[in-house]
Amino acid sequence: MGESFDMVTKCMSFTLNEQFMEKFVEPGNHNSGIDLLRTYLWRCQFLLPFVSLGLMCFGALIGLCACICRSLYPTIATGILHLLAEI
Protein backbone atom coordinates (compact mmCIF):
# COMPACT_ATOMS: atom_id res chain seq x y z
CA MET A 1 0.00 0.00 0.00
CA GLY A 2 2.33 2.75 1.17
CA GLU A 3 5.82 2.98 2.50
CA SER A 4 6.36 3.72 6.14
CA PHE A 5 9.01 6.28 6.96
CA ASP A 6 10.17 6.09 10.54
CA MET A 7 12.21 9.04 11.65
CA VAL A 8 14.34 8.87 14.78
CA THR A 9 15.58 11.99 16.49
CA LYS A 10 18.71 11.73 18.58
CA CYS A 11 19.52 14.59 20.92
CA MET A 12 23.17 15.32 21.59
CA SER A 13 24.87 17.95 23.68
CA PHE A 14 27.94 19.76 22.41
CA THR A 15 30.62 21.75 24.18
CA LEU A 16 31.08 25.40 23.23
CA ASN A 17 34.18 24.51 21.21
CA GLU A 18 32.26 21.83 19.30
CA GLN A 19 29.50 24.31 18.49
CA PHE A 20 31.88 26.33 16.32
CA MET A 21 33.45 23.41 14.46
CA GLU A 22 32.82 22.96 10.73
CA LYS A 23 29.70 21.10 9.67
CA PHE A 24 30.06 18.52 6.89
CA VAL A 25 27.83 17.72 3.92
CA GLU A 26 27.27 14.23 5.33
CA PRO A 27 27.30 14.41 9.14
CA GLY A 28 29.95 12.10 10.56
CA ASN A 29 31.81 11.75 7.26
CA HIS A 30 34.83 14.08 7.40
CA ASN A 31 35.72 13.32 3.79
CA SER A 32 32.44 14.68 2.38
CA GLY A 33 33.54 18.33 2.39
CA ILE A 34 32.56 21.30 4.53
CA ASP A 35 29.00 22.58 4.19
CA LEU A 36 29.64 26.33 4.48
CA LEU A 37 25.99 27.34 4.66
CA ARG A 38 25.23 25.03 7.60
CA THR A 39 28.48 26.00 9.31
CA TYR A 40 27.87 29.75 9.22
CA LEU A 41 24.15 29.52 9.96
CA TRP A 42 25.01 27.40 13.00
CA ARG A 43 27.56 29.96 14.17
CA CYS A 44 25.17 32.88 13.64
CA GLN A 45 22.54 31.37 15.92
CA PHE A 46 24.93 31.98 18.81
CA LEU A 47 26.25 35.39 17.77
CA LEU A 48 23.13 37.19 16.55
CA PRO A 49 21.34 37.26 19.94
CA PHE A 50 24.29 39.22 21.34
CA VAL A 51 24.10 41.67 18.42
CA SER A 52 20.37 42.05 19.07
CA LEU A 53 20.99 42.66 22.77
CA GLY A 54 23.59 45.30 21.92
CA LEU A 55 21.16 47.09 19.59
CA MET A 56 18.47 47.04 22.27
CA CYS A 57 20.82 48.51 24.90
CA PHE A 58 22.06 51.17 22.48
CA GLY A 59 18.44 52.00 21.62
CA ALA A 60 17.62 52.28 25.32
CA LEU A 61 20.44 54.79 25.82
CA ILE A 62 19.25 56.86 22.88
CA GLY A 63 15.70 56.62 24.26
CA LEU A 64 16.92 57.94 27.59
CA CYS A 65 18.59 60.85 25.80
CA ALA A 66 15.34 61.46 23.90
CA CYS A 67 13.48 61.78 27.18
CA ILE A 68 16.04 64.20 28.57
CA CYS A 69 16.30 66.30 25.39
CA ARG A 70 12.56 66.14 24.58
CA SER A 71 13.41 65.79 20.91
CA LEU A 72 11.71 63.75 18.20
CA TYR A 73 14.79 62.56 16.28
CA PRO A 74 16.33 60.46 19.07
CA THR A 75 12.91 58.90 19.60
CA ILE A 76 12.75 57.88 15.94
CA ALA A 77 16.31 56.48 16.18
CA THR A 78 15.25 54.45 19.23
CA GLY A 79 12.33 52.97 17.32
CA ILE A 80 14.54 52.08 14.34
CA LEU A 81 17.14 50.40 16.57
CA HIS A 82 14.46 48.38 18.35
CA LEU A 83 13.02 47.26 15.01
CA LEU A 84 16.48 46.23 13.80
CA ALA A 85 17.06 44.28 17.00
CA GLU A 86 13.82 42.35 16.51
CA ILE A 87 14.60 41.25 12.95
C-alpha positions as CSV (number, residue, x, y, z in Angstrom):
1,M,0.0,0.0,0.0
2,G,2.3,2.7,1.2
3,E,5.8,3.0,2.5
4,S,6.4,3.7,6.1
5,F,9.0,6.3,7.0
6,D,10.2,6.1,10.5
7,M,12.2,9.0,11.6
8,V,14.3,8.9,14.8
9,T,15.6,12.0,16.5
10,K,18.7,11.7,18.6
11,C,19.5,14.6,20.9
12,M,23.2,15.3,21.6
13,S,24.9,18.0,23.7
14,F,27.9,19.8,22.4
15,T,30.6,21.8,24.2
16,L,31.1,25.4,23.2
17,N,34.2,24.5,21.2
18,E,32.3,21.8,19.3
19,Q,29.5,24.3,18.5
20,F,31.9,26.3,16.3
21,M,33.5,23.4,14.5
22,E,32.8,23.0,10.7
23,K,29.7,21.1,9.7
24,F,30.1,18.5,6.9
25,V,27.8,17.7,3.9
26,E,27.3,14.2,5.3
27,P,27.3,14.4,9.1
28,G,30.0,12.1,10.6
29,N,31.8,11.8,7.3
30,H,34.8,14.1,7.4
31,N,35.7,13.3,3.8
32,S,32.4,14.7,2.4
33,G,33.5,18.3,2.4
34,I,32.6,21.3,4.5
35,D,29.0,22.6,4.2
36,L,29.6,26.3,4.5
37,L,26.0,27.3,4.7
38,R,25.2,25.0,7.6
39,T,28.5,26.0,9.3
40,Y,27.9,29.7,9.2
41,L,24.1,29.5,10.0
42,W,25.0,27.4,13.0
43,R,27.6,30.0,14.2
44,C,25.2,32.9,13.6
45,Q,22.5,31.4,15.9
46,F,24.9,32.0,18.8
47,L,26.3,35.4,17.8
48,L,23.1,37.2,16.5
49,P,21.3,37.3,19.9
50,F,24.3,39.2,21.3
51,V,24.1,41.7,18.4
52,S,20.4,42.1,19.1
53,L,21.0,42.7,22.8
54,G,23.6,45.3,21.9
55,L,21.2,47.1,19.6
56,M,18.5,47.0,22.3
57,C,20.8,48.5,24.9
58,F,22.1,51.2,22.5
59,G,18.4,52.0,21.6
60,A,17.6,52.3,25.3
61,L,20.4,54.8,25.8
62,I,19.3,56.9,22.9
63,G,15.7,56.6,24.3
64,L,16.9,57.9,27.6
65,C,18.6,60.9,25.8
66,A,15.3,61.5,23.9
67,C,13.5,61.8,27.2
68,I,16.0,64.2,28.6
69,C,16.3,66.3,25.4
70,R,12.6,66.1,24.6
71,S,13.4,65.8,20.9
72,L,11.7,63.7,18.2
73,Y,14.8,62.6,16.3
74,P,16.3,60.5,19.1
75,T,12.9,58.9,19.6
76,I,12.7,57.9,15.9
77,A,16.3,56.5,16.2
78,T,15.2,54.5,19.2
79,G,12.3,53.0,17.3
80,I,14.5,52.1,14.3
81,L,17.1,50.4,16.6
82,H,14.5,48.4,18.3
83,L,13.0,47.3,15.0
84,L,16.5,46.2,13.8
85,A,17.1,44.3,17.0
86,E,13.8,42.4,16.5
87,I,14.6,41.3,12.9
